[in-house]
Amino acid sequence: MSLKAIPQHPLARKLGIATEGLFLFLVLFGPWAFGTTQEWAIRLLCHGSLLFFAMALALYFLDRHFSSRYFSQEQSRHKERLWGWADWLFIGLGILSLLYVALQWFNAQSDYYATTYEFIDYPHWEWLPSSFDKRFTLFYLFKYTALFFTYLGARILFQSGRARGRMFTLRMERFLWVVLASTFVMVIVGAFMRLDKTTTLLWMVERSRWAGINNSFGPYGYRSSAAQYMNLLWPLGIAFWWSLSSALESRVFPRFRAYLNRYLVIVVLSLFVLAGVWIAISRGGVWIASIVSVLLLALICLDALRGKHKRIYSALIILLLLAGAAGLGLQVAGQDARRLLETESSGRLEQYEASWPIYHDYPTYGVGAGAYYCMYDLYRSDTSRAKDPDFTFPFAHSDWLQLFIEFGNVGTALVVALLLWGLLLPWVSGRGTWFIRLAMILAFSTALLHAIVDLPFYIFSVSWLFVVLMAFYHALGPVGRKLADAPERSGSRKLRRREVTRHASS
């Protein structure tokens, strides 16, 4: 029997194609639906994510129960367990976080009507978490539930049909191809929008606020959101290519066979996406991308020096490409970036000054998920109210600050525990290689660091991508020494002959 993949029932294969098709549609829909910042786009992506989870769950049970009957016991005995204790602990922390938001909604103490600036009080228990805006907390509970089930569905999809000894499944590879190609097109479209000096999104939707030429990028009305989306992807693309390059080495022309292969397109797309961060002119995005570029290059050089001296040439090539991408981006957008560095900070500082007192007044349980905007109306300064009395900020321009305000110390501790365990899970369970694990932590850190002074997780398409990449990170295969570098199509003949002989004898 071939060990390239676990055999599947014919119905499972068809359902797998449909499930993956829906998943890839959602991957494309997220950024191109104008950044999924409008309510109709958020609801559509949430409902699609719930449908995707249902299909992925059906795929899992169909594959698990019918394939074992359809094939012989010897063929299906190599199926790995779906999740271990570390995964269930992560899922448990996610369920606790959802229950916390559900308790805030159930025990809400008021509803807020922005048109009349009026709170409608409800009876509640003061010693339990509560919300000042029951309707918005319910909407946020719906979004968080959709993100949770998106993670579960992506985990099931990425792990189904796994071949033994492979760190990445074919579905993981196809996801990376699609999302990088889509983001590459986003960079091209964003660059043409800048050259055209348009203030409309994708030449279709006119922006009503912050409609400057340099404030939007591609489908995103806020240039920083586009940079945050791109910063999540390009480190993973480079790390993916570097991790698979060793699997394609051979005795004949190892340098050409290892690095000038079909996966080279991945690194080219990733470098274009990296250049897009500079073109988007996001100050925080540029600084974070620069730091992560240096750290990722250091990881590549360290991996190249660990008994793989031939790969040092690729490290030098990447260094030149990174320098070229940075130089091109600075040449295109350097003047605008310097101009933006000197402006647009006073309003953000005023918002921080008005937001911190909210946390100090409600430190334990917070004001409720999504209830920041109604409390900001009460705490904003008279100067800010005089400038724009009819506008309120639905975000604190710092996701960490907003997390403390809405969840309090108790809820924030749950969310931080969830994130930390999510980053440590592959290390505890021994999945993937040390290089790909560190590279993905660098990718996650771009959003986590940017969240200090910006709002990546408030933008639903960025938080959705973050959750999918977390599922990608947790779905890495447990790679052994003998099978770690075994390619799917062209690999070690000795290893393949040894496996065939062993199965023939059994």
N, C-alpha and C positions, 0 to 999 in steps of 0.2 A: 504493500500500500504506500502511496506517496504521502509524505508528511508536509506537503505544501499547504494544505488547509484541512480543517475538520470537515468531513462530509455533511451535507445539509439535505433536508427534505426538499423536493422540488417546490412545494408551496412556500417553504421558508425562504428559498432563494427569490421567488417572485415578490413576496412580502418585503424582503430585504431591499429589493430594488425600489419599491414604492416608498418605503420608509426613508431610505437614503435620499431619494429624489425630493421628498418633502423637506427633509433636513437641509439639503443644499439650497432649496428655494428660500427657506427662512434665513440662511446665512447671507444670501444675496439681498433679501428684503430688508434686513436690519439697517444697513447704512443707506441704501438707496431710497428708502421711504422717507426722504428728507431727514435722515438721522434718527428716525423713530422718536421724535420729540413731540409730535402732535398726538392727541388722545386717540384718534382713529387708528393711527399706525401702531401705537402701543397696544391697544386692545386686539388688533388683528395679529400682531406678533405673539401676544400672550395666548390667544385661542389656538393659533397654529402650533405653538409649543406644547400645549396640552394635548392636542391631537397627535403630535409627533411622539409624545411619551406613550400614549395609548397604543400606537402602532409598534413602537419599539418593544413594549412589554409583551404584546401579542407575538412579535417575532421571537422573543426570548423563549416563551413557553412553547411555541410551535416548534422551534428548533430543538429545544431540550427534550420534549416528550415524544415528538414524532420521529425525529432523526434517530433516536436510540432504538426505536422499533423498526424503522425503515432499513437501517444498516445493521450489520452484525455487531455483537457486543465487543469484539476485538477492535473493530474500526472506530467505535464511538467511545471507547474507554479512556481516550487521551484528553477528553474535554476537561479544561481547567475549571475550578470553582469560580463563579462569577465575582464574588466579593469576599474579603476576609474580615477579620475583627476590626482592623484599622479602618476599613471602608465603612463598616456599620457604625463605628464611633463617629465618623465624620457625618454620616447621614443622621445619626441621633442628635448631634449638635445643630444640624440644619433644621430638624423638626422642632427642637426646643426654641430656636430663634423664631420660627413661624408661629409657634404657640404663644410666644411672648407678644408678637404683634396682634395675634388673634385676641389675646386677653386685653390688650389696649383698646381694641375695637369694641369688644363685648362690654367692657367696663368704662366706656367713654363717658366723660362728664359733660360734654356739650357738642353742639354742631355750630359751625361758623358760616355766616352768610356774608360774603365779601361785598356784595352790593350795598348792604345797609350797615356793615361793620357791627353785626349783632351776633351774640352768642346765645344759643338756645340750650339751657341747662337740662341735664338728665341726672337721675339718682345714680349714685355709684359708691363703691367702696374706696375710701381714701388710702387705705394701706395696700392697695393693689395697683399695678400699672394701669394707666388710663390715657385717654386721648382728648384733646380739646377740639378735634374736628373728626367726628365719627365717619362721615362720608369719605373724606380723603384717606383716612386710615384703612377703610375697607378697600379702596382702590389700590393702595400700596400693598395691602395683604394679597390682593389678586396678582399684582406684579411679582411679588416675592415668591408666591406659590408657583407661578409660571416659571420663574428662574430655577426654582428647586427641581421641578419636574423636567426642565430642560437638561439640567445636569444628569439626572437619572437616565433620561432617554439617550443622551449622548454617550454615557458610559456603556449602556447596553449595546448601542450601535457600533461603537468603536471596538468593543471586545468580541462581537459576534463574528464567527468565521475566522478566528485567529489561527495562524499557522504556528506550529511549535518552534520556539527559539527566536521568533521575530519580535523586535521591540515595537515596531509600528505595523498596524494592520493596513490592508489596502484601503479601507474606508477612511482611516486617519490620513493616509497619503492623499486621497482624492479631496478630502476636506481642505487640506493645506493648499493644494493646487488651485482649487476654486476660490478660496478666500483671498489668496495672494494675487491671483489674476484680477479679481474684482477690485481690490485695493489699488492695483497698478492702474487700472482704468480710471479709478477715482483721482489719482495723482494727475493723470493726463487731463481729465476734465477740469480739475481745479486749476491747473496751470493755464488752460485756455480761458477759463472764466476770469482769471487775473489779467491776462493779456487783453481780454475784451472789455475789462473795467465794468462788468455788469454787477448790479446789486441784487439780482434775483437768483434764487437757488435753482440750478440746472436750467436756467433761462425759462422757468415756468412759474415760480411762486415768488412774488415780491415780498421782501421782508419789511415788517412794520416798525421794527426797532433795531438799532445798531446796524443800519443798512449801508454802512460804509463799504468801499470796494474791498478792503483788506480784512473785513470782519468775518466773512464767510469763506468756506472752501469746499468746493464740490457740492455734495448734497447736505452738508452740515452748515447751519446758520451761524455756528460759533466755531471759529477756526481752531480753537484749542481742542474741541471735541474730536475733530478730524485727526489732529496730531496724536491724541490719546489713543484713538482707534488704531492708527498706524504703528505707534510705538509698541503695542501689544503683539504685533505680528512679525515685524522684520527680524527680531532676535530669534524667534522660533524657526523662521525660514532658513536662516544661516546655520543654526545649530542642526536642523534636520538634514541639510545637505552635508554638513561636515560629518555627522554621525553615520550616514549611509555611504560616504565615500570609501571608507575602509572595506565595506562589504563588496565593493566592485573591483577591488584590486586583483591583479593576476600576475603571472610571471612574465608575460609579454607586455612590454610598454606599460608598466604599472602606473606611471604618472598620468599618461593620457587616458588609460582605461579607468583610473580612479576618479579623476577630476573633470575630464571633458566628457561627461555623460549626460543623460537626460535630466538628472537632478541639478545640473548646472543652471538650468532655467530657473529653478527655485531660488538660488542665491542671487541671480540677476534681478528677478522680480523683487526680492527682499531689499536689495540695494536701491532700487528705484523707489520703493516704499519709504526707505530711510531718507532719501533725498526729498520726498514729499513732506516730511516733517519740517524741513527748512523752508520749503516753498510756502507752506501754510502759515509761516511767521508766528508760530506759537512760542513765546519766550520760554515758558516752562518746558514745553515739549522739546525745544532745541537743546536746552541745558541737559535734560534727562537723557535724550538720545545721544548726546556727545559722551556723557559719562558711561552709559551702558555700552556704547561702541568700544570705548577703551577697555572696559572690563571684559567684554566678550572676546575681543582680540587677545587679551591676556590669557583667557581660558583656552583659546585655540592654540596659542603658542605653547602653553603648558601641556596640552594634550599632544601636540606635535612632538615635543621633546621627550615624551614618555615612551621611548622605544619605537617611535614612528618618525624617523628623521626625514623620510621623504616628504612628509606632509608639511614640513616647514616652508617649502616653496609655496604651497597654497596659502599659508599664513601671510607670507610677504605679498602675494597677489591680492589678498583681501585687504591688507593694509593700504595698498595703492588704490584699490577701488573705493575704500572708505574715504581716503583723502580726496579722491576725485569727486565723490558724491558730495562731501562737505564743501569743497571749494565751489562746485557748481551751485549748490543751494545758497551759499553766502553771496555769490556773485549776483544771483537773481534777486534775492530778498534781503541783502545785508542792510541797505539804507532804510527800508521800511522797518526792519527789526530794531535798528537803533532808535528810530523815531518812536516806536511803540514802547521801548524800554523806558523812555522818559515821560510817558503819559499814561493815563487810564489806571492809575493806582489809587487815587484819592477816594473814589467811590467805593472801591473794595475795602479800604481801611475803615471807612465810615460804617459799612455793613458789618465788619467784624466787631467794631465797638458796640454796635447795637445788639449783636447776637450773643456775645459772651454773658451779659446779664441774664438772658433767658436760661442758660445752663446753670448759672449760679442760683437761680430761684427754683429750679426743678432738677436737682442733681441726681436723684436716686432712680426714678423711673422715666424721666423725660416728659415731653409734652405730647407724645404720640407720633407714630410714623406718618409723615406727610403733613403734620400740623405746624411745621416751622413757619409757613407763610402767614398764618393767621396771628401767631405770636409776634412775628416781626412787625406787623402793623401796629401792635401796641407798644413795642419797644423802640421803634425807629425814631430818630431825632427830629426835632421840629424843622431843622434846616433841610434834611432829606425829604421830609413831607412837603415842604414848601416848593422844592425843586420839581417834584413830580407827585402830586397828591393822589392821582388815580392809578398809580402803578405800584405793585408790591412784588418783592422778590420771592419766588417759590423755592429758592435755593440759597444757601449761606455762602456760596462761592468757596466753600471748603467742605468736602464730603466728610472729613473726620469731625469737624466742628458740628456739622449738621447731625452726624450720628450721635454725638454726645447730647445734643439738644433734644432730639426726637426719641432716643432710646434710653438716655440716662446712663448711670454707671452700671446698673445691672444688665441692661440689654446690650450695652457696648462690650461688656465682658464676654457675653455669649458670642457676639459677632467676631470679636478679636480671637477668641478661642477657636471658632470655626475656621477663620483664615489661617491661623498659625498651624492648626492640625492639617489643614488642606495642603499647606506648603511642605510639611514634614512627612506626609503620608507615604510618598514613594520611597523616601529614605528609610522609613521604618519597615516597609514591606519589601524592600530590595528590588524595585522595578526600575528598568532603564539603566543607563550608565551614569556615572557621576557627572560627566560633561553635559548630557542633555538635561539632567535635573538642575544643575546650576544655571544653565542657559535659560530654562523656563522660569526659574526664580527671578532672574534678571528681567525677563519679560513682564512678569507679574509686578515687579517692583516699580516699573514705569508708571502704572496706574496708581499703585498704593502711595508712591511719593508725590505724584501730581495731585492726588486727592487732598494734600495738605493745604494747597492754595487754589484749588480748582474743583471742578465737579464732574470727573469722569463717570462715577457710578450713578450720578443723577441722570445722565443720558442713557436711555434704556438700551440702545444698540451697543454701547460700549460695555455696560454691565452684562448684557447677554453674551457678548463675545468673551468676556472674562470668565463667565461660568462655563462656556463651552471649552475654553482652553484649560480650565481646571479639570474638566472631565477628560480631555486629551492627556493632560499630565498624569492623572490617576490611572488611565488606561494603558500606560506604557507596559510592555511585556516584561516578565521576569527573564532576563537574559543570562544564560549560563556561559561559561568560558568556551565551551566547544561550539555552541550554537549562536554565540553573540554576533559573530560576523558572517553567519551563513546567509547568503543572498537567497532571494526567492527563485531566481531563474538561472543564474550562472554563478556557481560557487565552487566550493572545494569538492573535487571529484572523489577524493579519498573519504571524506565525511559521508557523502551520498552513498558510496559503495558500501561503507561500513553499516549504514542504516538499512540498506536493502538486504545485506547478508544477515543481519540480526533478525529482521522480520521474516526472511525466508526460513531461517532455522526454527523460529517459534511457530 
